[in-house]
Amino acid sequence: MRIAVVGAGPWALETHYPALLAHPDVEVVGGWTRRPEAAADLPVDRFDTVEAMLDATDAVSLAVPPDAQAGIALQAIRAGKHVILDKPIAGSVEQAAELADAVDTAGVASIVTFTRRFAPETRAFLTAAQAGSYGGGLGRWVSGALLGGRYSSSQWRKDGGALLDVGPHVVDLLDAALGEIVEVIDARLVPDDLWHITFRHETGATSAVQLSLRVPARPTVTEFSVHGRDGVVTLTDRSTSSVDCFTTLIDEFLASARDGSRHECDVHRGLHIQRILGRVLDAVG
């Protein structure tokens, strides 16, 4: 499959490009960036326009802020291109719904980079969680990513904070582990980007979420667990690299495009998670 990459930030350069360039079933035909000067950072040639990129490719792998992604992805989908979408998939629930409708109309494949979903340790956790009876859960992701380092200059991360950056990962895993989230019981945002959220799931289970990107934690603290009459299942392992996770994502994306099947982490999953995030934002006013 001929794939082009949109974006020139750390996520594109450190994960998208290495995994795609090394994949035996992918030809990376080039990249596109909003800033022409960013072409110097790319390991491939930069297309002059989005239209030229779409003419040369079968699929687009996007690594740009949500608002920017929504417009470019919609253009690609309407041109019949398969899409690898970053999370959150758009800048609003309305934009996300438009993307999902466009994918259905065009009949293209889509997948969202819920990166940890493609790690074997995460899949083992979800298999165990889904096989038992658990009435409660916890998701915690705490880091100092906005205090310094390669992501600290990202304006959309500063604006959206932990909820929009790492929140999609946490919400996705708890929703998958305990059943669909149907209610935001409580949501609070306190200084230093500290989020405290409580969800109710369709199974009757409840889960608690703690997020921040402004806590000086080195390394990042991530913890997921479910508990109930069948005991406790915990996930703290993040040993699978983002490139290895992304390589598995590519494998499954290519398979979805070949056989026309919907992946469990497709655009509709992205829309579902975006709606939950929207309800959280509504709850905090």
N, C-alpha and C positions, 0 to 999 in steps of 0.2 A: 504494500500500500504506500502511495506517495503521501507524505505528511509534511505540513509546514507548521512552524511554531510561531505563536504570537506572544511577544514579550521578551524583555532582556534583563529582567531583574534576577535576584539570586535564585528564586525558585525555578525559573526557566533555565538558567545557566548551570545550576548544580544538580537538577533532577530531570527535567524534561529532555534537554539535549543529550546528556550522557546515556540515558536509557534508550532513547529513540535512535541515536546514532549507532549504538551497539546492537540493535535488534536485527536479526537476520531477515525478517520479513517486512522491514520498513525501509523506505528510501526517504531521507529527509531532503526535501527539494529546496528548502530555504527558510527564511524567517521574515517576519515583519515586525517593526517597532513603530510606535507613534513618533518617536524622536529619531530623525535620520542619523544623528551623531552617535546613537547607541549601536549602530551597525558595527562599530569597531570592536564591540564586546562579543559579537556573535561568532560561533564556530562555522557558520555557513554564510552564503550571500544573502543580502537583504533585498526583498522585493520593494520596488518603488511605491506600489499601491496595493491595497487590499484586493482590488479586482485582479491585478496581475497574479497575485498569490493564489487566488481561487481558481484561476484559469489553469494553473500548473499542478493542482493537487487534488487528491481524493478525500483528504481529511485535514482538519485543523486542530492543533493542540494548543489550548489557550492558557496563558499564565500572566494575566493582567487583572487589575482591580475589577470588582463586580460591575460597576456602572459601565466601564469600558467594554468588558466582556459581553454584556448583554447585546449591544449593538452589533459588534463584529460577529458574534456567534449567530445572531439572527440572519445576518447577511450570508454567512457561510451555509447555514441550514437551508435557506431559500434557494441557494445555488446548488443544492443537492449534495453537500459535503457532510461527511460524518464529523462528529465533534467530541473532543475530550475537553470537559469543562472544569474550571477551578471552582472552589466553593468559597462563599455562597455563589450560586450560579448567576445572580443578577443583583442589581442595586435595590430592588423592591420585589414584593410578592407579585405585583402586576407584571413586571418584566419577566419574572421567572415563569409565570403561567403562559405568557406569550411564547417563550422559548419552548415549553413543553408542547403547546399546540402546534408550533411550527415543525418540531421533530415528528410528530404524529402525521402531519399533512405531507411532509416530504418523504417519510419512510426511511429516514437515515438512522444510523446507529449513534448512540450517545452514551457517555460514561462520565461520572463525576469523580474528581480526585479526593475521595474520602480515603486518604492514603493508607492509614492504618488498617483499613478493611482488607487490604491485600497482603497483609503479613500473616504468616502461618500461626504465630502465637495468638493473634487476634481471632483468627478463625476457630482455633481450638477453644478459646474463651467463649465465643458465641455459641458454638456447638454444645458446650456444657451448660451454658445458661439457658438455652432454648430447650434442652432435654429435661430440665428439672422444674421444680415448683419453688419459685422465689417471689417474695412479696415486697422486697425492697432493693434499692440499688444506690450506688454512689459513683459519680464521675467527677474527677478532679484534674485540672490542668493548670498548673501555676508555673510561670516563668518570668524572666526579666527581659524578654525579647524587645520590649519598647524602651528599655533603659539604656541600651547600647547594643552594638553588633550590627550584622548585615541587614536586619529587617527594621531597625529602629528609625530609619528615615522614610519608611513607607507611610505616606499620608493617609491612605485609606485605612491602614491598620491603626494609626493614631486616632482617626475619627471614629472607627467602629469598635476599637478595643478588642478585648478578649472574646466578647460575645460573637462578633462576626468573623474573627480569624480562627480561633481554635474551637469556638462554640459549636460550629457545624460537626466537627469530629465527635465531640462529646455527646451531643444530642443524638447523632446518628447511631452511635454504639449503644446508648441506653435504650433507644427506641427499638433497635434490633434485638437487644438482649431480653427486654421485659415486655415487649409488645408495644403497639402504637401509642404514642403520647397523645392524649385527648384533652388534657387540661393543664394550664399553668396555674398551679395552686397559689404560688407566691413567687415574686421576683423582686430582688433588691439589688441596687447598685450603690456601693459606698465608695468613698475616696480610694484612690490608688487602683482604680479599675478592678475592684473586687466585686464579683458577681456571686450572688447566692440565689439559687432558683430551685423550686420544688415542682415536680411534675406528677400528674396522675396518668397511669397507663390504662389501656382498654381492658387489661387483665385484672385491674383492681390494685396492682402494685403501685408504689410510689417510689420516686427517686429524687436524690438531692444532687445538685451540681454546684461546684465551686470553680471559678475561673479568675485568672488574672494574668496579664502580661507585664505587670509593673511591680513584681515581687522579686528581689534579688536572689533568685533560686538558681544555683548552679550545681548539678545539671537541672534541667527542667523536671518538675515533678508531675508525673501522670499516673493516675490510679483509677481503675474501674473495678467495681465489684457488685455482685448480686448476693442476696442472702435470703434465707427462708427455711422452710421445713426440711429442705434437702441439703442444708448447710450453707457454705460460703464458697463462691467461685471468684477468684481475683485475677486481674490482669495488670501487671506493672512492667512487663517486658516490652522494650522497644528496640530490641537488638537487630531487627531486620532494617536495613538502611532504606532511605526514601527511594534510592535508585532501584533497589531490588523490589520494593513494593510497586514502583511504577512499571517495572518490567513485567510483573504479573498482570498489572492493569492493562498494559498494551496487549499481552497475549489474549486476554478475555475480550478486549475491545475489538481486536481483529476477528475473533470467533463470532462475536455478535454481528459484525458487519457482514461476515460471510454467510451466516445462516439466517439472518434477519430476526434473531431473537432479541428480546429485551433483557438487558442486564439488570440485576437487582439494584445496582447503583447508577441507574440511568437518570435522565433528566427529570423524570417523575419523582424519583427519590430526592433529587435536589430540590424540587418544588415543595415536596412534603416537609423537608427540613427547613426550608426558607419560611414556610407558613408558621412553623413552630417558633422560629426566631422572631417573626413578626408579632406573634402573640406575646412573647416575652417583652419586646419593646413596648407594646401597648400597655402591658401590666405595670411598667415602671414610669409610664407617662412620658 
